[in-house]
Each structure stands twice: as structure tokens, then as C-alpha cells.
Amino acid sequence: MEKAVINTKRKKGKISKYIYGQFAEHLGRCIYEGLYVGEDSEIPNKNGMRCDVVNALKELEIPVLRWPGGCFADDYHWRDGIGPREKRPYMVNTNWGGVVENNHFGTHEFFELCEQLGTEPYISGNVGSGTVREMRDWVEYMTFDGDSPLANERRQNGREEPWKLKWFGVGNENWGCGGNMRPEYYSDLYKRYQTFIRNYGDEPIFKIACGAGDFNTRWTDVLMREQKHLMNGLSLHYYTIPGSWEHKGDSVSFDEDEWYKTMAAAVKMENMLSSHTAVMDSYDPEKKVSLIVDEWGTWFDVLPGTNPGFLYQQNTIRDVLVAVLTLHIFHNHCDRVIMANIAQLVNVLQSMVLTEGEKMLLTPTYHIFRMMKGHMDGELLDVDCAGGVYDCGGTSVPEITISASEKNGVMTISAANTRLDCGKTVELEIRDSAVGDVSGELLSSSDIHCCNTFDEPDKIAPVKLDVKSENGKITFTLPAAGAAVLTVKLS
């Protein structure tokens, strides 16, 4: 039996709801077909947004949505995506498959999607191929309430009131697809570009500088040394890849060794966050600059027969375990990490939803995000777990991972078993609070290769968790490769 103690009076910080953010890029079938089908489509839609997908995503209570990229952002010119759709210029999406982008989904459509989802917009601006004036004008177009040519142009295009925009990223992966820049060069560009991101609304724009990929702490060092006083957040990207960049591995057909390599790759997020946080702490001990992990998730080889540039992969219980491990790491770094955006929302990488024409299905990752949403804006609680670890190629992976938070007298507990060979009975001792009603959901699969398909969309879906509560102790069983979320009323 695995035992853990949850100390309800030992609170370790607030888990920002924005850690459960999402990401939608003009990549593959994420935007077109996945989210936007146009008003003339036979697929039921509201102002062009497909109703089935939007209604499903509402259940996640998505706090923030990042757009338009990704690598696409530093090739995107916002003026191409406003005005009458039939007059918008076409472009070639050279980053993702070389397909034609008709710009029918632009600024107005993105904010329409955000309003339908009830989420906050996060815009990534173009530094790689755009100008300072272009970025400055976009911010004014979106957020100015006065009398100006740009604000009036927005009104002529159908939006009288300005939109509320809190989050703005100054470039994306400028060390790579966003320009192959040195950190010193980007640092100077950031200083210049951010100067012209002006505050027209009531709330100041939260400026996010392009940060590092993986363990490139030198990039973080330069940006923090030179620009910490000019930014609110610094981004960081990390993908869980069990193989090499050239051969990442199959999203469905994998063996036991690949399973554990994936778990080991996922928990590297802990060391990576600690490394970048240490650099940030040396310049910013008061933690005024937040860490924004605005791209993360599993990245496998595309499904055979699909466009290599569309990054379409399936989703199994392995993706669920990666999500739980990663989100728990974000919880534990909530003093610095205030936002994260899993990649991506629909039909790309570790998606919440997959579509095929008029068909739609929910992935296992969707289910775990819905199950864990009780953690959003909760107070992180101290969990003392003496669970075992195992070594995977020099990386220690916990057999059991547990995280707990409290909000408004309700405790959310998420737990997962990374072992493939055995189930785990878990006993939680709740201290300093009386335990009231307890309920839970379990997400598991007897076949780790199982995935939801359009013929069988509910092969992996949550079921009621068998949980016992007595004398302040909560007991339940996690099957091999299983994840559970409990809701506990405290008094």
C-alpha cells in the first residue's frame, strides 16, 4: 500500500488557473475544420465556429488560449486577416505543410472563438518577419476605444467596442523558426518592440518575452540580465519525446521500454524548470517575472498516411500520464510558473479533440484536463508521499504522483500510477481538517495502446472511482497506468 499525508493547513502557493491554458496554431487541421468551418458549412456552427467542438471545450473552462502560433506567428501579418473574407490575400504556410492559408480566420474570428469559449486571448506577435509598426498597429486596432484610423477601421470591420487583451507575446522561438537569433540580438529587438506595445485599456498588457527551448539557460540568463525590468513573463518550450528528433516514436504502437522512456522524458520538466528558475531567481529574487511554459506536451511521429507537416497523432493513456506528471510539476513551481499552454487544442500533437469532417471525438487528454480543473486557482497543499521511484536510463520516475489543492472548502486530489506491471492501493491521511463527502473519477485502460476512434469514441473515458473514507483516511486503488481525481469536502 502506498501511503501519503496531506496537510491541509500547509499551503504552498496558489496554482494559477492559467497553468491549464491551451494553444491553437494555424497548423494542420487545428484551425480550419477543427475549430472553424465557416458560416456556410453544413457542419453546425455559430459564426463559423463548429458548435460540437466549442461546446465540448467549454467543459474544460479554458482560462487562456494562445494564437496564432507557434512558428506561424512570425510569418503572420495581421492585416491579411481582417476585412471581407473574399478580399483577404492568400499566403502559403511554409512552416506547416506548404498548404494555402486563405486568412479567413483572423483577428475578429479569434476573438469570436474566445468569446464563445469564455476564455482570455493570448496573442503572439510577429518579430521574425514583422515590423515594430505592424505590432504597434495591431495592439491599437484591437484595444483602443478612442477616435483613431485603426480603431475606426476595426469598427468598419464589425467590432465597435475594443477587445480586452491582457496577454501578448513578443515573438516566438526566435532562437529557431522565429529568426535563428542570438539571445543578445533578440534581447535588443525585444527592448525595441515592447516599447510600442502600449496600454489603451484599463488593464496593462502583460508582456511575454520569447524564452528558451529546453535547457538553454544561457538564453534565459541574457534576457533576465538585460530586460527583466521590461517584461512581465518569459516563455519556455519543452516537448516530451521518447525517441530522437528524427524518430520520435509512434503515438500508438510502442513497447514497455518506450513507455518508460516517455515517462522519463516527461519528468525532465522538473529539472528544466529548476534550472531556468535558478537563473531567474539570481536576477529576480522577488519573482516579479513569471515563467510561461506556452508550449508543452507529447510529440510523436505523425500517423502513417497523414501530411507530415500537420503533426496529427493519436492519444492514449500514455498521454494522460504525461499530462498528470507535467501538471503536477507545474503545481510545484506555482511560485514562478503562472501559465502553461499545452500543444495543441484540436487535431495537432497532444490534442483535446480530434475531428474528421463532421465527426468529433474527445481524447483521453481532454478527459484528464476536465477531471483536474478543480485545481485551477486552488491553494497547493503539502503532500508527503513516500512512494517508490524507479530508474529509467538515469532518470528517476515516481511510481505514484499525487497533488492536492484546496479552494472554497473543497479539496481536489489528482494521482497517477506510472507502473505498467501492477496496480497500487493508495491511502491518504488527511490532517488538520475533517473529511466530508468524497467522490472521484478514474481514467485507465487495460490496453495501453488503446485510443478513442471515430468508430469507437469512448473506449477510454472516465468511470466512477471506488473510494473509501474512514477516520480521516481515504483509500482507493489505481490500476496500472491509471489516473484518478478525487473531490473532497473539508470542514
C-alpha positions, -999 to 999 in steps of 0.1 A, spaced: 0 0 0 12 35 -9 7 60 19 6 97 17 -2 125 42 -20 157 30 -15 186 54 -45 209 47 -31 238 67 3 238 50 -4 258 19 24 263 -6 10 289 -30 -17 294 -55 -20 272 -86 -28 297 -113 -57 287 -134 -37 298 -165 -15 267 -160 -44 249 -177 -42 271 -208 -44 259 -244 -28 267 -277 -42 269 -312 -19 275 -342 -25 277 -379 -11 242 -383 -27 212 -400 -64 209 -392 -64 228 -359 -80 260 -370 -96 250 -403 -121 221 -398 -110 217 -362 -123 250 -348 -135 270 -378 -156 257 -407 -172 290 -419 -207 302 -418 -218 283 -450 -206 249 -438 -231 220 -434 -214 213 -401 -235 231 -374 -217 263 -365 -221 297 -348 -205 325 -367 -182 299 -384 -171 281 -352 -182 245 -351 -207 240 -323 -198 205 -313 -161 213 -307 -169 246 -289 -195 230 -267 -171 202 -257 -142 226 -250 -165 248 -228 -165 219 -203 -127 224 -198 -133 261 -187 -102 270 -207 -86 300 -189 -64 313 -218 -59 305 -255 -27 312 -274 -28 322 -311 -18 324 -340 14 304 -332 40 289 -328 62 292 -358 32 305 -378 32 337 -356 65 350 -370 52 346 -406 18 361 -398 8 396 -409 -24 405 -391 -37 429 -418 -41 399 -441 -68 385 -417 -92 414 -414 -119 429 -436 -142 410 -460 -130 374 -462 -133 372 -500 -108 401 -503 -83 387 -479 -50 378 -496 -39 341 -496 -5 330 -484 15 298 -483 20 282 -448 57 274 -454 61 263 -418 34 236 -418 30 215 -450 32 243 -476 -6 245 -478 -25 276 -488 -37 298 -459 -67 318 -470 -67 340 -439 -104 335 -433 -97 330 -397 -81 362 -384 -83 387 -355 -121 391 -354 -126 353 -357 -101 346 -330 -118 369 -305 -152 355 -316 -138 320 -307 -125 332 -273 -159 348 -265 -177 316 -274 -153 296 -252 -153 321 -224 -115 323 -224 -89 350 -224 -69 357 -256 -31 354 -257 -17 369 -289 18 361 -302 32 390 -322 54 388 -353 91 397 -345 107 374 -370 93 389 -402 72 417 -390 79 454 -382 76 474 -350 49 495 -366 29 464 -376 29 451 -340 21 486 -326 -8 490 -350 -22 456 -342 -24 464 -305 -41 497 -312 -65 481 -336 -75 455 -310 -76 476 -278 -81 513 -285 -115 528 -276 -109 563 -290 -111 580 -323 -82 569 -345 -78 555 -380 -71 520 -366 -99 519 -341 -123 532 -368 -111 505 -392 -119 479 -365 -154 494 -362 -158 494 -400 -149 457 -399 -178 450 -375 -164 454 -340 -175 486 -322 -160 480 -288 -123 472 -283 -114 438 -271 -98 431 -238 -63 418 -243 -41 410 -213 -15 386 -227 9 395 -255 39 375 -266 67 394 -283 78 368 -309 80 330 -307 110 307 -307 132 335 -321 162 313 -314 148 289 -341 119 292 -366 113 328 -355 146 341 -369 175 319 -357 187 348 -335 214 350 -308 199 359 -274 218 392 -274 202 401 -307 167 391 -297 172 409 -264 178 442 -282 148 436 -305 126 428 -275 135 461 -259 126 480 -291 94 461 -299 79 461 -264 83 499 -262 54 502 -287 30 478 -271 10 505 -255 -18 502 -229 -50 515 -243 -74 496 -220 -79 496 -183 -56 467 -176 -20 468 -186 -8 443 -212 12 415 -197 43 414 -220 59 380 -225 94 378 -240 104 349 -261 123 325 -238 143 294 -243 137 259 -256 146 230 -234 177 235 -212 191 266 -229 197 286 -197 221 310 -215 191 325 -233 173 329 -200 205 345 -185 208 371 -212 171 380 -212 169 383 -174 201 403 -172 192 427 -199 154 430 -199 139 418 -167 126 453 -159 108 455 -193 89 421 -192 62 405 -172 68 370 -183 94 348 -201 84 319 -221 98 284 -221 91 254 -245 96 217 -239 81 187 -256 81 151 -243 97 130 -269 107 94 -261 129 90 -292 151 113 -312 140 144 -330 142 125 -363 125 94 -350 102 104 -321 83 71 -319 48 60 -327 18 76 -308 0 42 -306 24 13 -313 50 15 -286 66 -11 -262 72 -11 -225 107 4 -229 92 34 -249 66 38 -222 91 43 -195 113 65 -218 83 87 -222 77 90 -185 114 98 -180 112 125 -207 82 140 -191 97 143 -156 127 161 -171 104 191 -169 112 193 -132 150 197 -138 144 221 -166 121 244 -146 145 243 -117 174 252 -139 157 282 -155 141 292 -122 176 293 -106 188 317 -133 157 339 -129 160 339 -91 195 352 -94 183 383 -112 147 385 -98 145 371 -62 112 388 -57 98 367 -87 83 397 -105 89 380 -138 68 349 -144 77 318 -163 52 310 -191 55 274 -205 34 282 -235 43 251 -255 44 216 -239 31 181 -244 39 149 -262 53 149 -297 54 117 -316 57 108 -353 26 117 -374 1 89 -380 10 70 -412 -7 83 -443 -12 118 -429 6 150 -440 40 151 -422 35 189 -418 2 185 -400 16 169 -368 -15 147 -364 -11 119 -338 -33 97 -317 -38 99 -279 -36 70 -254 -34 66 -217 4 73 -220 -5 109 -229 -27 111 -198 2 101 -176 24 127 -192 -2 153 -186 -6 144 -150 31 143 -143 37 176 -161 8 195 -145 19 183 -110 54 197 -118 38 230 -127 18 229 -95 50 225 -75 65 255 -93 35 277 -89 56 305 -73 72 311 -107 51 293 -133 18 311 -138 8 300 -173 12 269 -195 -3 261 -229 -5 225 -240 1 219 -277 -25 218 -293 -62 223 -289 -75 202 -319 -60 177 -344 -24 186 -336 1 169 -312 -15 162 -278 -49 174 -287 -81 177 -266 -103 169 -296 -99 151 -329 -122 157 -359 -128 140 -392 -152 160 -413 -184 163 -393 -172 137 -368 -156 146 -335 -142 127 -305 -127 136 -271 -92 123 -264 -80 109 -231 -61 141 -226 -94 160 -228 -108 139 -201 -79 143 -176 -80 181 -182 -117 182 -174 -111 160 -143 -83 181 -130 -99 216 -135 -107 217 -98 -70 226 -92 -74 259 -111 -68 288 -87 -66 264 -58 -41 266 -29 -14 240 -33 -13 217 -2 17 199 12 17 162 2 41 139 20 43 108 -2 69 81 4 61 63 -28 88 44 -47 108 55 -77 124 36 -105 154 44 -127 149 48 -164 181 55 -182 194 76 -153 162 95 -148 142 88 -116 105 84 -123 80 83 -94 58 53 -93 30 73 -78 25 111 -83 0 130 -62 -10 166 -60 -36 183 -38 -52 217 -36 -80 234 -18 -105 260 -29 -136 272 -11 -136 243 13 -132 217 -14 -100 197 -19 -90 183 -53 -66 154 -53 -51 141 -85 -30 109 -86 -15 86 -112 3 53 -113 31 52 -139 39 15 -135 27 -9 -162 31 -41 -142 10 -35 -111 -18 -16 -96 -13 5 -64 -36 9 -34 -33 44 -21 -41 55 15 -43 93 20 -43 106 56 -59 140 57 -46 161 86 -59 194 102 -93 192 86 -124 169 89 -133 149 58 -168 152 45 -182 138 12 -157 121 -11 -161 112 -47 -138 105 -76 -132 96 -112 -108 70 -127 -93 71 -161 -75 39 -172 -72 13 -199 -63 -24 -197 -46 -19 -231 -20 9 -231 -23 11 -269 -60 17 -269 -72 50 -282 -106 67 -290 -115 64 -326 -144 78 -347 -159 43 -348 -154 38 -310 -151 73 -295 -155 62 -258 -130 34 -255 -111 55 -229 -135 75 -208 -137 83 -170 -156 60 -147 -166 63 -111 -137 57 -87 -143 32 -59 -132 52 -29 -135 46 9 -133 73 36 -130 65 73 -114 83 102 -97 109 81 -82 83 58 -91 79 21 -84 47 3 -86 39 -34 -68 17 -60 -50 30 -90 -47 3 -117 -15 0 -137 -12 31 -159 -42 47 -143 -51 82 -132 -77 94 -107 -91 127 -94 -109 130 -61 -131 157 -48 -132 160 -10 -153 184 11 -135 197 41 -147 211 74 
